[in-house]
Amino acid sequence: MPRYGMVIDLNKCNNCEACVTACKLENNVQIVSKENAEMGRAMFWIKMLIKNYSGNYPDIRSESLPVSCMQCDEPSCIKVCPVRATYKRDDGIVAQIYPQCIGCRYCMANCPYTAKVFNWFKDEQPVENEKTYNPDVSVRPKGVVEKCTFCIHRLQKAKEQAKAEHRKIREEDYQPACAEVCPSHAIYFGDLDDPSSKVSKVMRDYRKFTLQEELGTKPKVYYLSAMTE
Amino acid sequence: MDINRRDFVKLLGGSLFGLAVGSAAGAILKLPDSAKPILYTGPRIESWKLTACTKCPGGCSLRIRLIDGLPVQAFGNPKSPVNKGGICPLGLASVADLYHPARLTSPVKKVNGEFKPISYNEAFNTLSNNLKKIISNKKQDKVFIVAQTESKLRSDLFKTFSDTTGFNNLILDSFEETSAIPFMKAAGEAPDFIDFDKCDYLLNFGSQMTEISQNPLYFMRKINDFRAKGNKITAVQPKLTPSVSKLDDWIPLQPNQFGIFALGIAYVLIKDEQYEKNFVEKNFTGFDDFKKFVLENFVPDNVEKLTGISSDKIIETGKKFEKASAPVAYFDESALYNSNGTNNAYAIIALNALKSFGGYGKVKANPFTSKDKNEAKQNEATTYAKLNEQLSSSNGIDALIISGSNFVFNNPNPDGLKKQLSNIPFIVSFSSFVDETSEFANLIIPDHCYLERLDLLTDVSTGLPIATLVQPVIDKPFFKTADTGDVIISLMKELKPDAKLSYRNYSDYVKLAAKKIYSGKEGILMNQNKPTVIEKGLKQIGWSTDQIGSFDDYWDSLSDAGGWWNPYGEISAFNPKIEFKNIFDEKSFSMINTSSQSKTKLRLNIFKRNLDYKGNMSIYPVLVEQFGNFWNAYYKLWAEINPQTARSLSLSDRSKIILKTSKGKFTAFLVYNPSVIPGNLDVPFGLGHTVLGDTCGVNPLYYSDNKFDLVSGLPSFSESSVEVEGAQVRSGLMSALGLTGQKQLAEN
């Protein structure tokens, strides 16, 4: 069984935010109203965050990185879900059963990466976007929590395709939208346990780190730090 | 009908989705009736088509995902040498163009101040009759054409139209053309590309290369590779953008001082006698005067006084530049957005000349060279400067033809401009939307959406000739819109019936360009593998493995591949002869120290983000929402300030402020950013539309001074003063303690 994970090379990442847009459009993530955005209810499954400013002006540098659900091997969110609406699949993806979610938001509170978002309202996209819904992804109902799924619907399609062609699933068959669109090819995705996969090769880099390692959540989204002089 | 398992699963999935969104379907607007039954009951069959993005100069090849023949998503084409599968936020969002509820669905005419739909024939006749009248009165010089297009083919068509009809006031507002203005004036030619194989040091003056540039996605990859090879990049920029943050060196500098800094670097090279003497002797007319001017005025200590950049830093940068074997001092259109823009660019060109333009290159036998590439040199390219001049003169303008440009939104003087535009008797626009500029038109003949039309985007900015095909991904246009190319060609025929045109419509025009590629028998289609060295060798001695026969077959293959490129295109050095007439004098580089004059006055520095290209973001809700998410500032203007400056003025982080300029007051959300130049207030450009798309936020350009680059006519983005209402200069002690006004109040 594969164990899916992601490596983001911050040396290559140009902070263009194509991953943010691609995720939003691929997963039909709701665009909330201006008033609700103002109240902190804007929904992003992946977001560009400033990690740090290092140095003093003018020799200052900002370090920013895209942050999504870390698909932890020891996810703290599933431990607090009273109805087991969130669970870890055999392939390592932390998934969510929307009809089972009661909207208590314990998982949101317990996620150290603040990667989960709550549907405060019934999905009502701006009319400009209605025709560009991705038919592979259902919109989430009001009152449930949602988050990055590693574009799990793409895995489903890739599996069906591979089965129809009597072959095993290939690395390029299944890539989340963020990894597919990244213009600087900074996002690697694949089976972390397959030593021949690209993602497991780049993961061997000495620059590798994960966010909040000390919490023991064992994230499967790794970062390669940006090189500085 | 045969149905395989995959199709069945799709059908099933589609039906479930159909149920999910069924309720939303009623609200669906702007879809032609013929398409509606498909949307509601279609089997949800997926297909893919290739086209190219026209949202910025990059020309990325796209794969469009269609469900039941209707486009839903855009992705990058991995076979394209431009974007290699990547795509930027603008490209991703662009599919929504097709369905936008504000899209014009037919030509419209202004009647009693309101736009009323009319037929294409009526619109065309109105346009041609008005222009015929002007021609018969021999007043062609009172007609201006403003064409903003990133398609060189379309630019060429506009040039042909201008030549044929005698409407010589043609402003080609494309990134490439505008960036090339200083080169064309000084050298008569511009370099095609940065030769990253040769170049070993890049000194970037103001270009947001990986964000808004001639080819942002290509530059993203190339700059990563360039740095991985150990080469250095110095960015001279007024803002530490996220991509600049990764570079080796950032020199914070206001754009109107780029020239002074470039001449400071030139001083180091000349003083050390580390410039290419042979080159300047042969190619730099007036070098001795330039040398004298630089040595007299740009001693690093002087430059330090004027720019605030330490003389050590100037000398260090100068040494890096002189030691490099093929350095490039790079600028593009972005460097021209200030009142001394073109003069600054001349200084950067002169700096390059000292190292014989070593890191630049030209494409040999460029298959896309238009017939009048040197026209700008010969005829002095018409720019917005001339339009501004003519608009404010008593001579006036009789007709204005606008294609693609929303120059009112991109102008600091919208009120003045609006008044001037309302005095023009006839304005025709080809905009797909009513925007801040086209709202003044008498007539709008809306262009097709880029997913409905044909075009060929040609580019050599990678060093290789690349042609990417824009092609319709739906069977026929949704609405009664018209390809602007077709309208221009029909207009040419109507106005000059004796003109011999070898094309009937824009489709023919595109095919003629493709025929040129076909007959050159060079290069490969984007879906073909690069030829091996053996294959290449065989081809050179006359053997050919080409399978494609007639041009029609080739055209079909080109459509399937999405484009063409020549991986083995030959390149040469860029060796122009340059001459600057009356440029390098104290008047052109007036040496004004532009730092803030009082402690409460800040400099308003307007910056651009990659989500917007010349004000086109507001029609995409997904981008408008994303615009300020870095600072959690949604749907509103934010202002970034250095915490030190903020504290000295008692301004708190994440507070609402009122900003005051000479033109009025506007509100913004203040955020601390330690990388902002002290004394600057950085505000983003892109929000604040009054007509087009989302009207949230404020356009800060409207509140800046009416300053323009004298040559290009581009507005200045960073030379206005601004005050924060209620800001108070704090005592030294409070400032040293780092306490803000609010904290002070709380403690009291």
Interface residues (C-beta under 8 A of the other chain):
Chain A: N11 K12 N14 N15 C16 E17 A18 V20 T21 A22 K24 L25 E26 I31 V32 K34 A37 E38 G40 A42 F44 K47 M48 I50 Y53 N56 Y57 P58 I60 R61 S62 E63 S64 Q125 P126 V127 E128 N129 E130 K131 T132 Y133 N134 P135 D136 S138 V139 E160 Q161 A164 E180 V181 C182 P183 S184 H185 A226 E229
Chain B: N4 R5 R6 V9 G13 G14 L16 F17 A20 V21 A24 A27 I28 L29 K30 L31 L39 R44 I67 L70 P71 V72 Q73 F75 G76 N83 K84 G85 G86 I87 C88 P89 L92 A93 V95 A96 L98 Y99 H100 P101 T210 E211 P216 L217 M220 R221 N224 L240 P242 S243 S245 K246 D248 W250 I251 P252 N610 L611 I619 Y620 P621 V622 L623 E625 Q626 N629 F630 N632 Y634 Y635 N642 Q644 P674 S675 P678 C696
